[in-house]
Amino acid sequence: MSGPFSSYEEAIEYLYHFTDYERMAKPRDAATSIFGLARMNQLLAFLGNPESGLRVVHIAGTKGKGSTATMAAAILQRAGARVGLYTSPHVECVRERIMVNGDWIAQERVVAHLNRMHPYLQESLKTNEKYTPTFFEIFTAMAFADFLAEGVAFAVLEVGLGGRLDATNIVATPAVCAITRIGFDHMDKLGDTLTLIASEKAGILKPGVPAVVAPQEQEALAAIRQRARNLGAPLRIVGQEIALHCPQAGRLCHHTFTVATPRRRYDGLAVPLVGQHQRVNAATAIALAEEAAEATPWRLSPAAAREGLASVSLRARIESIAERPRVIVDGAHNQDSARTLMATLAGEFAFRRLLFVIGMAADKDVDAFLRTVLEEAALVVFTKSQNPRAALPDDLARRARALCSAEVLTCEKPGDALALARSRAEPDDLVCVTGSFYIAGEVLDALRGHAIP
């Protein structure tokens, strides 16, 4: 389709002119109604409501929803289906948010979609700001349109923030929903108790639509159960209706595990991602894929589940990118994910000293995160991403010095911060880059084309 954009660079530059709340520390006071579905309804109506033609697998949660979505998509693809996957944020490139059968959306398709939306977007800019779609809403609409055009059998959608008012929740009747582990994050928008946060996440549940739920704190599970009862939505809970059998894994040893649903048993499973939490995500993903595909030509088999999980690859999920010293990159950014990171490092890796490269968003619970990760640290280098939400390294360093006895340094650029940490490390040490997916992405970008010796 012809339009004002002839290149990907022009289209992306235009797209980034729209409000991007991922890059804002706090929404403007005047924008109290920014989170809602009215703008999505209008934009999708302009596009002919592509979301109504998709079989959707919808996933909310605080932790693990991106991993779970990726695993579910891989399993369904291995079952023979053409699968769309929509996730956020991105680590390497914004195009990775929209994938079909594991391939990023092509640059020319981004251009075509934005050319198609351009008349609507220009008109919306002439009205009151609250009617103009945000960056995330535009990209979500692009995902719906692309998945319909690509003829996917399943569209696996990861919620961006919360659930009830998230742009992805425009889908009226998904095939199945899931809620992964819930913890404290985005409390300024979702509430400061697990009940409030879980209630927002459970806003994706729909009348009569089955839902798979990862293990939860009692308070969170009670809120999810209440919402499900009100809607008549059947729940399948990992650890209850969905059984997960794992042998005790030794350090750097990933034994196979088993998942059993009310329908069938899946033996000999293994996932390339490190950590016990990824097995919980895998069990959630299998139950999701099974439910989504059960009445379709792609009915799930144990072999498809095994092969799908084995094919999964994800950046910045306790990802090892170098040895001697070992370098780990992870996107942990709240206290709950920090606990998982530390438990996994202690349980899966052998090392003499632990060194960190950390950059965080200023609006996170920085002190809680630092208390969790720095207790065993020998050295930490604080840095910052290019995201405007990023905390200043000097401020992070000041907080860290009040919380731990580790040596604390600062460095403006993430790539340079990693080089500094590695220069201070011995071969048997472990260097962990963490604090946000933005830091993870910028470190990986700095290393692209520069192999670590």
Number of C-alpha atoms within 10 A of each C-alpha: 8 9 14 13 16 13 13 17 12 12 21 16 10 13 19 12 10 17 17 15 15 17 14 15 16 13 17 10 7 8 10 10 11 19 18 15 17 16 20 24 14 16 21 22 12 14 17 12 18 19 25 16 16 22 21 23 27 28 33 35 26 23 22 24 27 26 22 28 30 26 31 31 34 28 32 31 24 23 22 14 20 20 25 32 29 27 23 20 17 15 22 18 11 15 15 20 20 26 22 23 16 18 12 16 18 13 14 13 13 21 23 21 21 25 19 18 19 18 13 17 19 11 11 17 14 10 10 8 13 17 18 24 24 23 16 22 23 22 22 25 25 23 28 26 20 22 28 21 10 13 15 19 23 25 28 32 29 27 28 24 22 26 26 22 20 22 26 27 26 20 19 13 21 24 21 26 27 30 31 26 23 24 21 19 23 17 17 10 14 21 16 13 14 23 20 16 25 30 24 23 29 28 18 28 31 23 15 15 17 22 27 25 28 23 19 20 12 11 13 22 23 16 19 23 17 13 20 22 13 11 14 15 19 16 19 20 22 23 17 12 15 21 17 19 15 15 10 11 15 11 13 12 11 18 14 16 19 18 26 19 19 10 10 13 13 19 16 13 22 21 23 13 21 19 21 18 16 19 24 24 26 28 32 32 30 31 29 31 29 24 21 25 20 13 10 11 11 20 17 24 17 19 16 21 31 21 18 24 26 17 14 18 17 14 19 24 23 23 19 16 15 15 15 15 19 20 22 22 27 23 24 24 21 25 22 19 21 22 15 18 24 16 14 17 20 12 15 17 13 14 16 12 17 20 25 27 31 28 29 30 23 16 16 22 17 19 15 14 20 20 17 19 21 20 13 15 17 18 21 25 25 30 28 29 25 13 15 13 19 22 21 18 22 17 12 24 20 11 15 21 12 10 16 17 14 17 14 19 18 20 18 17 19 28 19 15 25 26 15 17 22 21 10 12 21 15 13 15 21 26 30 24 31 27 30 24 26 25 31 30 22 19 25 20 16 15 14 10 8 9 8 11 7
